[in-house]
């Protein structure tokens, strides 16, 4: 089996194959719920659509399929890897929202519809080759996410989170569009390779400087980098836990993909030919990365709410991934993408555990987790793995991906050696931060394993949660001991993006 | 003919007014209106660049931005309505149940 199935089915729309299925499913969702009144049926259709879309995407990825749709959507190795990541996030979220006690009952069809629409938006950004498509994709994700957060309608915390999210999101949109308009003015086109070509023949101008600053700020809000991070903890705490998981692992990556698409392509093209402010922008990203990981980890120490703690740890992880933007080498991009993958399973898994426990009536405070190892051994064991993976304990996935990512800031060839880069201080700060993060992860582990709870009554977690958590456990271990499974694709993807 | 800088400065001033409003206004509906101002500043930029380079893509972008902004405001107002039902106010200062 190869990608010829996809091309014969879709013809010239083949590069959009993974998205078309999900778009149709997204539109069908409310109708399915209206017709059947069964939550199971809706989830079944959603999961089937995501699985089919994933099947097509994996065929295209393994086959090395490349193609474009009228020049604005390009499917290459980079798009394939990122689409796979977004599909995994969507699959996990769709599975667990069935049995989560926090998701809406009355509007379950609309909930799934928004979930799939947001996933389609993410995929649009991954394949986009034009500023317009990047912008529309990011907005599709954002607007769907506002509604997803607000769907927990009776909860004042969710309402407050949604208001904050929509205002900060709107501000970020406005900043981004202003930056894009300046970029369009400087280069006279919206096609990314053409922008890169146009920039390589001109000098740095004040208009381009404004474009850079507003775009960094705009996408900084999307990825929750300090100082644009204030919304993230509130939104992750207020939203239903499956939605928090979707935002923290999927929606945040969209900002990174947009940053990679715009900045790396432009800078690789521009730095080879003309005198340009590449170095300065790399320093800006390096400083943002250092502050983001430090603040995220330090503030997480004082949190008592687990969702809020995970949100701050998510901010710190965004800081790690920003190392890619500072180093801007092919190896850094590949390892950054690999870290995004492992982050889905580690952070996603941790959010799933929290969601599963909320569904059976356990609170979200760390003290509520006392004695969990006796009450739900598998869940406690899974949480232990996820938290240790996030802290970077070998041989789990987080250790491997952090090793790749941090080594890329030391040698330009990463683990393969090579010339030492000037970003070694950034790697030092990142390693120091990993040590800090171990402190607050251990607090949860201590509560679960060592401290005694009030009861030892066994907990029965809903089946879809157990299944989703099991998937995460398998991949957290598998990617730790066999990283080539994804890393090889990431390396292809990085060379594809650097080759534009 | 009016030089391009005049339009750009006009758009930049509009953008600055919007950004100022977002930072100082406490009524969330006014904040949403200020965000619209910022978006329109970007739209003016697009149209001016498009007119001066005779490239239509900028105008296409403006149509996309306007429709996205409409969708965003529709969702935003619905969210504000829901918050108003639960809290009886749309002041940003009342949204303080979660901090740090």
Contacts between the chains, C-beta under 8 A, distances in Angstrom:
chain1	res1	chain2	res2	distance
A	131	B	61	7.4
A	132	B	57	7.5
A	132	B	60	6.7
A	132	B	61	5.6
A	132	B	64	6.0
A	135	B	61	7.6
A	135	B	64	6.9
A	135	B	65	7.7
A	135	B	68	7.6
A	136	B	64	6.1
A	136	B	68	7.0
A	139	B	68	4.6
A	139	B	71	7.7
A	139	B	72	7.3
A	142	B	72	7.7
A	143	B	68	7.6
A	143	B	71	5.5
A	143	B	72	5.7
A	143	B	75	5.5
A	146	B	72	7.8
A	146	B	75	5.1
A	146	B	76	7.2
A	146	B	79	6.3
A	147	B	75	5.6
A	147	B	78	7.9
A	147	B	79	7.9
A	150	B	75	7.9
A	150	B	78	7.3
A	150	B	79	4.7
A	150	B	82	6.0
A	153	B	82	6.0
A	154	B	86	7.8
A	156	B	86	4.8
A	156	B	87	6.4
A	156	B	97	6.7
A	157	B	97	6.0
A	157	B	98	6.5
A	159	B	79	7.3
A	159	B	82	5.3
A	159	B	83	4.2
A	159	B	86	5.0
A	159	B	87	7.1
A	160	B	83	6.6
A	160	B	87	7.8
A	160	B	95	4.7
A	160	B	97	5.8
A	160	B	98	6.6
A	161	B	98	7.2
A	162	B	79	4.5
A	162	B	82	7.3
A	162	B	83	7.2
A	163	B	28	6.0
A	163	B	79	5.8
A	163	B	80	6.3
A	163	B	83	5.0
A	163	B	95	5.9
A	164	B	95	6.4
A	166	B	32	7.9
A	166	B	72	7.5
A	166	B	75	6.6
A	166	B	76	4.5
A	166	B	79	5.2
A	166	B	80	7.9
A	167	B	22	7.7
A	167	B	28	6.4
A	167	B	31	5.6
A	167	B	32	7.0
A	167	B	35	7.3
A	167	B	76	7.6
A	167	B	92	7.9
A	169	B	72	7.7
A	170	B	32	6.6
A	170	B	35	4.1
A	170	B	72	5.8
A	170	B	76	6.6
A	171	B	22	5.7
A	171	B	35	5.9
A	171	B	38	7.5
A	173	B	35	7.6
A	173	B	39	7.1
A	173	B	68	7.5
A	173	B	69	7.9
A	173	B	72	6.8
A	174	B	15	7.9
A	174	B	18	6.9
A	174	B	35	5.3
A	174	B	38	3.5
A	174	B	39	5.0
A	174	B	42	6.8
A	175	B	38	7.5
A	177	B	39	6.0
A	177	B	42	4.0
A	177	B	43	7.9
A	177	B	65	5.8
A	178	B	15	5.9
A	178	B	38	6.8
A	178	B	41	6.4
A	178	B	42	4.3
A	178	B	45	6.9
A	180	B	42	7.4
A	180	B	61	7.6
A	181	B	42	4.6
A	181	B	43	7.7
A	181	B	45	3.7
A	181	B	46	4.8
A	181	B	49	7.0
A	181	B	58	7.8
A	181	B	61	7.6
A	182	B	45	6.7
A	184	B	45	7.9
A	184	B	46	6.4
A	184	B	49	5.7
A	184	B	57	7.4
A	184	B	58	5.9
A	184	B	61	7.0
A	185	B	8	7.9
A	185	B	45	6.4
A	185	B	48	7.7
A	185	B	49	3.9
A	188	B	49	7.5
A	188	B	53	4.9
A	188	B	55	5.9
A	189	B	55	7.2
A	189	B	57	6.8
A	190	B	57	5.0
A	190	B	58	7.9
A	190	B	61	6.6
A	207	B	8	8.0
A	233	B	98	7.3
A	233	B	100	7.9
A	234	B	98	4.6
A	237	B	98	5.7
A	238	B	98	6.6
A	299	B	100	7.1
A	302	B	100	7.6
A	308	B	98	7.9
